[in-house]
Amino acid sequence: MIEEEYADVLQNIEATIVEFHRDHPDLLDYDVEAVLDALIADYRAEQGGRTVADRQLPGLRQPLLEDVRWICQWRLGRVQEDADDVPGRVITVEEMVACLNRLRKSVRRWTKEGGRQGYLRFVRQYVFFN
């Protein structure tokens, strides 16, 4: 199951989303879903050997996209700020797409149950910061 095998990756991405939401309380689940859709499309394009779109999303979506893309790239082993800044394990693009799809499914479920910020309210219960 994705949730168990990739819990660390899902937590990294969700922590990034929750941290962004703390700074931008008007962020909506639809914004999160749009960002996940864009990343899934980009990584699928990469998998297929196609050029990844240089996209600009409106409003809060663009800075959230940049933050989430950074953490995805880090988990893919593509970025490193210093020698000690490496993920616990590097995953493949295929695995990243599976993780992003799982998160998108969660966003859709909790939006349906809890409204425009249902997912954000749900997930912030499980993300802790120092």
N, C-alpha and C positions, 0 to 999 in steps of 0.2 A: 504494500500500500504506500502511496506517495507520502501520506501524512507521517508515517513511521520512518520510512527509509530516508526521507529528505526533510525531516523536522527542522534540522539546523538551517537549511537553505530557506525554507518557508518562514522561519522565525526571523532570519536576517532581513528578508524582504518586508515582512509585516512590521518589524521594528522601524524600518525606514519610513514606511507609510504612516505609522502612528506618530513618529517623531515629527514628520511633516505636518500632520493634522494638528498636533499640539501648537505649532506655530501659525497654522492657518485653519482656525476652527470652522470656517465657512466651506471647507472642502467637502464635497459630496461623494457618495459611493459611485455615482455615475462618472465622476472625474477619475476615480481609481480604476474603474472598469475600462475607461477609454485608454488610460495609460497601459494597463495590462494588455488590452487589444493591440495597441501599437507595438509593444515589445514582442508579443507573440508573432505578429506579422513580420517584424524585423528579423527575429531569429529563424522563423520558417523560411524567409527569403534567403538568409545565409545558408541554411541547410540545403536549399535547392540551388545554390550557386548563383543566385540572383543578387543584384545590387540592392543594398539596404537603403531604403528611402531616407532622405535628409528631411525629416518632418519637423514642423512647428505646430504644436498644439496650442489652443487658446487658453488664456487665463492661467489658473493655477496648475493646469495639466502639464505645461512645459517644464516648470521647475521640478514638479514631482517626477515626470518622466526622466529627467536628468539624474535625480537622486536614485531612483529605482534602477535605472540602467547602470549606474556606477556600481551598485551592490551586486547586480547580476554579472557584470563584467569581472568584478572581484572574485565572485564564486566560480567563474569560468577560468580563473587564473590569468586574467589579462591585464590587471592593474595591481600595482603594489606601491604603497607610499614609501616603505622602507623594508629592509631585509626581514624584519620581524612581523610585517603586515602581510601574512599569507592566510588564506582560509584553511580551516581544518582539513578540508579535502576539496579538490577541484572537480567540478562536474562537467559533463558534456553539454553541448547546445541542445541535444535531444532531451536530456534530463531537465535542462532549464525550461524548455517549452512545456514539459509535463508539469513542472512546479508552477509555472505561470498559469497554465490552464486550471490547475487545482485551486489556485487563489481566485481566479476569475469565477469559478463555480461557487466558491464561498461568498464572494461579493454578491453574486446574483441571488443566492439563497437568503442571505441576511438582509439584503435590500427589500426583497419580497416580504420578509417577515417583519422587518423593523422600520421600513421607510427609507427616506433619502440618505440617512446616515446610519442605517441599521448595521451595516458591516463595520463601520468605523467604531460605533459604540460597542459592538460585540468584541472586536479584536483588541481594543485597547485594554480590556480586562486582563488579557493574557500577556501583555508586553510590559516588561518592567525595565526601568532605567535606574542607574546608580544616582 
